[in-house]
Amino acid sequence: MKQVLTRPRRGSNNALLLFTFFSAFFASGTGAAEMPAALLAPPAEIFEDWQTTCAAKLCSATTRVSSQDGAPLFAIEAPGAPADELILRTPLPLYLPDGLGFAVGGRLARDLAWVTCNPAGCEARMALDEDLRAALKAERGGSVEFTLLDGSRVRLPFSLMGFSAALAAAKAGTSAKTGEKTAP
């Protein structure tokens, strides 16, 4: 399921407006800033704000956050197998040295470096260890924070509603549409 970012809260900074401008600019066909095809694949099964997507016989739990006009802002993917990690992606132009801040509820915060960038966007990864897994299951939401190319710092919320069920389904590799195992 796609999470839609609504208007900023009263008193928030203008970075979100700039962020929305950049996302609309890149979504308007001016460049190749689009989410990877695996994150745009139709969902196999939806679990509240998360979904399973399956490609090449591998399933993942994913969530996407978009602007009000539908432009992708960022996505989080938890591959069901073989890796226990979270992959965070954004198509926006970023100031890479600042990295990515990742927070879950009020209990867990981590700073990550961007691992790779290409014309489709940038990606950061982190191990899905026991502490992170417990926080993701216990909390209702989190946020990511990064710096746009112009130096504006942006914080975007995401929902964790349905994360546990989507991850379990991705690990099982079962497609709700076919009822068949999709993992080897």
N, C-alpha and C positions, 0 to 999 in steps of 0.2 A: 504494500500500500504506500502511496506517496503522501508524505507529510507536507502540508502547505504552510509556508511562513506567512503569517498575516502581518498587518501593519505593526510598526514598532510601538512599544509601550511609551506612554507619556514620559517625557524627560530623557529618553534614550538619545544617544548621539546620532549624528547624521551619517555615520559610516554605513548603516543599513541601507539608507537611500542610495548612497554611492554604490554599494554592493549590488543592489537591485538594478541600478543603471548598467553596471558592468555585465551582469548576468543577462540582461535584455539585449545589450550590444552583441554579446557573443552568441546568443540564441537566435539572433536575427539573420543568420546566414553569412555573417561577415568573415567568419573564420571557422576553424575546425574544432572549436571548443565545445565538444559534446561528450556526454557520459559514454563510457565504454559500452559496447553492444550487450555484454552480459548483464549489465545493470539496467538495461532498457528492455530486456526480454520480458515477455508476458509472464506473470506470476504463475507458478504451479499451484500454490495455495497461499491464502491470505490469513494472517493472524494479527488482527487489530492493525497496528501501524507498521508491522513487519510482514514480510512475505518470503516464501521460498522461490528461488529461480533456479532452473536447471539448464545446464549447457554442457555438451560433450560428456554426458553421463555423470557429471558432478553437480551437486546442489549446494546452494548457499542461502543463508538467511540475510536479507537485505532490507534496508530502509533508505528512502530518499527524501530529501527536503528540497522543496521548490519554492520559488517566489509566487506571488499571487497570479502572475501571468503565465505560470507553468514552466518558467525557465529553471533548469536544474541548478541548485546551489551547492549541494554536497550529497554524498551517499556513504553509507557504512555497510560493509559486507563482512559476514562471518562465514567463511567457507566451511561446509560440513565435514569435508575430508579432503586431503589428508592433513592439512595444516590446522593448528589451533591458533588462529590469529584473527585480528580485526584489520580490515583494510578500509582506509578513509580516503575518499576521492573528491576532488572539486575541479570544475572546468574553469575556474576564475583565474585571472592573472594575479599571481602572488609575489610577495616579497619573501623569498625563500629563506634567508638567514634567520628570520624570526621563528620558523617552524610552526608547529600546531599545538595548541593547548586542548586537552581532552579531559572533560570532567563528567563524573557520574554522580548525580545527586550532590550531597555535600560531603560524601565520604571518600572519594577517590579522584585524584587529579594527576595527570601525567603530561609531560612535555615531550613532544615527538619531533623528529626531523623529517622533512620531506625526503622520501626515498628516491623518487623518480618523477620527472615531468616530461611530457611530450605535447604535441599540438592538441590532444584531447583533454589535457589537464594534468594535475599533480596528484601524487599518491603518497600516503604515509601508512606504515604498518606497525602493529604492536602485538606482542604475544598475548594470547587469551589465557592468562594464568589463572590460578584458583581465586586470587583476590579480585581480579577484574571480573571473572565469571560470577562470583558471589555478588559483587556490587551491581552488575548488569541485571541480575535476577531480582535483587531486592529493591531497586529504585524504580521510580516511574519515568525518569527522564534524565537527560544530561545536556551537555553543550560542547561545542567545538569553538575554538577561537583561533583566528589567524589574521595575518596582515596582508592587505591588498597591495598591489604594486605601487599605489600612490602614498603608502604609509598609513592608511586608515586601518585601525584594529577593529575587527568584526567578531562578535560572539553570536552564534546561532544555536538555538535549542533544538533538541530532538527527543522523540518519545521512545521509551523502552517498552511500551505496552505491546505485548505479543512476542517480545524477543525470545523468551525461553521456549515457547512452543514452536516458533519458526526455526530456532537452532536445532531443536530435537528432530523436527521433520527433515531439515537439511541433512543432519547426520544419518538419519534413517534412509535418506535418498528416495523417499516415496513421493510420487506425483499424485496429487488428488485427482487429476484429470483422467489418468490411466489406471491408477491403482497398482502400477507395476514398480518394481525397484528400478531406480535410474542409476544407482551407483553400481560398479562392477561387483 
